[in-house]
Amino acid sequence: MSWIQTYTGKRFDPLNPKIDDICLEDIGHALMYQCRFAGHCSRHYSVLEHTLRLTDLVSPANKHWALIHDASEAYISDIARPVKHLRQFAFYREIEEQLMQRICDRFDLPYEQPNEVTDADKAMLWWEYQALFDHHLPEWKQWEPYGLLYPQASFERRGWQGGRRDGADDIAFYREASIWGLK
């Protein structure tokens, strides 16, 4: 068996994805249940919540890309950053890139992630770390300059400090992404 069954009942082959099998509802549902930081944060913080917060940071022209920037993780999960970038995991990065190209085809987006989305994503990494980890290690300081580029990403400034946002609200919003032209 070389496919997974998605939330909406599709047979999805991550190595040979069909554009018609890629849908926002499957992506949103899967990302709602996947935790950032390999689950090592102080509370469940979903990839979906991260994605929705990221869309608040970028210009309207880049909201679509922000919405799907982690979409491949809905179909192949993610691997912790230090491992993902090892030479031995080149095969995973290749699968991820090919899948993201199909996702971009599906939503009529350019293959290359806009720099604004990349920088805002790095800023989110800094602010998420600040809010979701009790023990701060010095190696994380490398991400602080990105956080300073997007101070509005701070959880405290946004009023999202502590507690979990309602995942049902997140998935409903993701499903309604057609308001931005994605279907």
C-alpha positions as CSV (number, residue, x, y, z in Angstrom):
1,M,0.0,0.0,0.0
2,S,1.6,3.3,-1.1
3,W,-1.2,5.6,-0.1
4,I,-2.7,7.1,3.1
5,Q,-6.4,7.7,3.7
6,T,-7.2,11.3,4.3
7,Y,-9.7,12.8,6.7
8,T,-12.2,13.3,3.8
9,G,-11.7,9.6,2.6
10,K,-9.3,10.1,-0.3
11,R,-6.6,7.6,-1.1
12,F,-3.5,9.9,-1.2
13,D,-0.2,8.7,-2.6
14,P,2.4,11.2,-1.2
15,L,5.0,9.9,-3.8
16,N,2.6,10.4,-6.7
17,P,0.0,13.0,-5.6
18,K,-2.9,13.8,-7.8
19,I,-3.9,17.5,-7.8
20,D,-7.6,16.6,-7.3
21,D,-6.7,14.7,-4.1
22,I,-5.2,17.8,-2.4
23,C,-7.8,19.7,-0.4
24,L,-7.8,22.4,2.3
25,E,-10.1,20.4,4.6
26,D,-7.6,17.4,4.7
27,I,-4.7,19.8,5.1
28,G,-6.4,21.8,7.9
29,H,-7.6,18.8,9.7
30,A,-4.2,17.0,9.7
31,L,-2.3,20.1,10.7
32,M,-4.7,20.8,13.6
33,Y,-3.5,17.5,15.2
34,Q,0.2,17.9,14.6
35,C,2.1,19.6,17.3
36,R,5.0,22.0,16.6
37,F,8.5,21.4,18.1
38,A,8.0,17.6,17.9
39,G,5.6,18.1,20.9
40,H,8.2,19.4,23.3
41,C,6.5,22.7,24.0
42,S,4.6,23.6,27.2
43,R,1.2,23.0,25.6
44,H,-0.2,21.5,22.4
45,Y,0.5,24.1,19.8
46,S,-0.7,22.9,16.4
47,V,0.9,23.4,13.0
48,L,-2.5,24.8,12.0
49,E,-2.5,27.4,14.8
50,H,1.0,28.4,13.7
51,T,-0.2,28.6,10.1
52,L,-3.1,30.8,10.9
53,R,-1.0,33.2,13.0
54,L,1.5,33.4,10.1
55,T,-1.2,34.6,7.8
56,D,-1.8,37.5,10.1
57,L,1.8,38.7,9.6
58,V,2.2,38.7,5.8
59,S,0.9,41.0,3.2
60,P,-2.4,40.2,1.4
61,A,-0.4,39.2,-1.7
62,N,1.3,36.4,0.3
63,K,-1.5,35.1,2.5
64,H,-2.2,32.1,0.2
65,W,1.5,31.0,0.4
66,A,1.4,31.5,4.2
67,L,-1.7,29.3,4.4
68,I,-0.1,26.4,2.6
69,H,3.6,26.8,3.6
70,D,3.5,23.7,5.8
71,A,0.8,21.8,3.8
72,S,3.1,18.9,2.9
73,E,3.2,18.1,6.6
74,A,-0.4,17.1,6.4
75,Y,0.5,14.2,4.1
76,I,4.1,13.2,5.2
77,S,4.3,14.8,8.7
78,D,7.5,16.7,9.6
79,I,10.8,15.8,10.9
80,A,12.6,17.8,13.7
81,R,14.7,20.5,12.1
82,P,18.1,19.2,13.2
83,V,17.4,15.8,11.7
84,K,15.6,17.0,8.6
85,H,18.6,19.0,7.4
86,L,21.1,16.1,7.7
87,R,22.6,14.7,4.5
88,Q,21.0,11.3,5.2
89,F,17.5,12.9,5.0
90,A,17.9,14.4,1.5
91,F,15.3,11.9,0.3
92,Y,12.7,13.3,2.6
93,R,13.5,16.9,1.5
94,E,13.1,15.8,-2.1
95,I,9.7,14.2,-1.4
96,E,8.6,17.3,0.5
97,E,9.7,19.6,-2.3
98,Q,7.9,17.5,-5.0
99,L,4.7,17.4,-2.9
100,M,4.9,21.2,-2.3
101,Q,5.2,21.7,-6.0
102,R,1.9,19.7,-6.5
103,I,0.3,21.7,-3.7
104,C,1.3,24.9,-5.4
105,D,-0.1,23.6,-8.7
106,R,-3.3,22.8,-7.0
107,F,-3.7,26.3,-5.6
108,D,-2.1,28.1,-8.5
109,L,0.8,29.5,-6.6
110,P,4.5,29.9,-7.7
111,Y,6.8,27.1,-6.6
112,E,9.2,29.4,-4.7
113,Q,8.0,30.5,-1.2
114,P,8.1,34.3,-1.0
115,N,10.8,35.8,1.1
116,E,8.2,37.6,3.3
117,V,6.7,34.2,4.2
118,T,10.1,32.7,5.0
119,D,11.1,35.6,7.2
120,A,7.7,35.8,9.0
121,D,7.9,32.0,9.6
122,K,11.3,32.5,11.2
123,A,9.9,35.3,13.3
124,M,7.1,33.0,14.4
125,L,9.7,30.4,15.4
126,W,11.3,32.9,17.7
127,W,8.1,34.1,19.3
128,E,6.7,30.6,19.6
129,Y,9.8,29.5,21.4
130,Q,9.6,32.5,23.8
131,A,6.0,31.7,24.6
132,L,6.0,27.9,24.6
133,F,9.2,26.9,26.3
134,D,10.0,27.3,30.0
135,H,13.7,26.7,29.7
136,H,15.5,29.0,27.3
137,L,18.8,27.9,25.8
138,P,21.3,30.3,24.3
139,E,21.4,28.6,20.9
140,W,17.9,30.0,20.2
141,K,19.3,33.6,20.1
142,Q,20.0,33.1,16.4
143,W,16.3,33.5,15.7
144,E,15.8,36.7,17.6
145,P,16.7,39.1,14.7
146,Y,13.7,37.6,12.8
147,G,11.5,38.2,15.8
148,L,12.5,41.8,15.9
149,L,11.5,42.2,12.2
150,Y,7.9,41.1,13.2
151,P,7.3,42.2,16.8
152,Q,3.6,41.9,16.2
153,A,4.1,38.2,16.1
154,S,4.7,38.2,19.9
155,F,2.0,36.1,21.7
156,E,1.8,38.7,24.4
157,R,1.1,41.5,21.9
158,R,-1.6,39.5,20.2
159,G,-3.3,38.5,23.4
160,W,-2.7,34.8,22.8
161,Q,-0.6,34.2,25.9
162,G,-1.5,31.0,27.8
163,G,-4.4,28.6,27.2
164,R,-5.3,26.9,24.0
165,R,-7.3,28.5,21.3
166,D,-10.3,26.5,20.2
167,G,-9.1,24.1,17.5
168,A,-12.6,23.9,16.1
169,D,-12.4,27.6,15.4
170,D,-9.1,27.1,13.6
171,I,-10.3,24.3,11.4
172,A,-13.5,26.2,10.5
173,F,-11.4,29.2,9.5
174,Y,-9.1,27.0,7.4
175,R,-12.1,25.5,5.7
176,E,-13.3,29.0,4.9
177,A,-10.0,29.8,3.2
178,S,-12.0,30.2,0.0
179,I,-12.6,33.8,1.1
180,W,-9.0,34.3,0.0
181,G,-9.7,32.5,-3.3
182,L,-8.4,29.0,-2.3
183,K,-10.8,26.1,-2.9
